[in-house]
Amino acid sequence: MKRNFAVRTAIAMMAATTLIAPLSGVATAKTPKPTQAQIDAAKSAEKAKQAAAAAAQAKLSSATKTLNQLAAVANKAAAAYQSALKELSIATSKANAAAAHAAAAQAAVTAANRTIGKTASSAYKMGNGFSNLNSVLNANGPQDMVDRLSTLEKIGTGDAVVLKRFQAAEAAAKAAKIEADRTKAVQVVATAKVAATKKIADDAKALQQKEVDKLRAIQNKLATELAKAKNFRVTLEQQRQLAILEEQNANTAAKTPGQKSIWPNRGFTGRSSIRSTEAIRLKAVAYAKAQVLARWPYIWGAQGPKAFDCSGLVYAAYRAAGLGYPEWGRLNAALYFVATQRVPLSQLQPGDLLFYSYDGSVQNIHHITIYEGNEMMWEANSKRVGLIHSNMYSIKGLMPFGGRV
């Protein structure tokens, strides 16, 4: 007996920390509670989702690895492209400088040729009055003659030197421009090839990024589905445990003699606050009344819409009145006692919850009802009796407090 007490207490305390989400599949099931077959099916579904998620993760990891490799290639191509652009800029600058130099040299040569041409033209025009012989014959003495001959020689020699220098400069400038243009042309081709390589690398990286994004979306979807499958399986298991516990308590209560009409106050406490308003509680009462008048059957573990057990009726009533998960979850009778505010029986209001225990302890609470007022209540009583409208003292083992949601 002590061992059973400890087990029940552990289950109650474990479940008290976890509100259980409603399951539409269980609500409409004709079985008294989630079956082991349902739980096994949920486990299989979870395992399949887990395998699919693992496979998707493997694909994503492989694709991501490929993406990283392509990204490295693209980055290398980008660096080579930037280097090629710099080299092209340098080659272009050299070509432009050589072209400018060639143009300047050509201009100087042209000017020199023009000067030389003028000198030759003048000599030709002055052939009768100014010649080497005339210069000598018309000299004013020996010294003047020497000076004139020296000047004529220097003019001829200077023009020839200047001409040769500019012609050499012109040839060098032209050669430099040809080489600069050739270098620039080679660099333009090289830069175009590097740019093409970069585009190929960037395109490959972009396509792989799309593939990775697609695989990542699939992985996220599968991870979400796996989490839902796991939660569904855990909820089924918890609901089955709660239903079994409540069923065991009810069966024990039916076989236990000497239960009091109202158990003494043993100092149990509940929540320090409430989650409902008077309007919500009245809506919950109206919902419970409608289900009783509809004469829906009593089925262990059911919570509507066409079958209920005792805690299932309480859960469905307040959910219909506006309370939802996580503030309001599917619990068993004992846990609803823990999760509501204590209200003395003399201060009950419509919508408060009544609890019944076969030995006056919280863990052995086996039944829960919704108080209507004037000592009457709405309840899902049992398989034999069904959903009924009854007096709050018609069932033995009433706890000394009600619970306000």
Secondary structure, DSSP 4 states (H G I P E B T S, - for coil): -HHHHHHHHHHHHHHHTS-----HHHHT-SSSS--HHHHHHHHHHHHHHHHHHHHHHHHHHHHHHHHHHHHHHHHHHHHHHHHHHHHHHHHHHHHHHHHHHHHHHHHHHHHHHHHHHHHHHHHHHTTTT--HHHHHHT-SSHHHHHHHHHHHHHHHHHHHHHHHHHHHHHHHHHHHHHHHHHHHHHHHHHHHHHHHHHHHHHHHHHHHHHHHHHHHHHHHHHHHHHHHHHHHHHHHHHHHHHHHHHHHHHHHHHH-----SBPPP------SS----HHHHHHHHHHHHHHHHTTPPB-TT-BSSS-B-HHHHHHHHHHHTT--TTTS----HHHHHHTSEEEEGGG--TT-EEEEESSS-STTEEEEEEEEETTEEEEEEETTTEEEEEETTSSS-B-SEEEE-
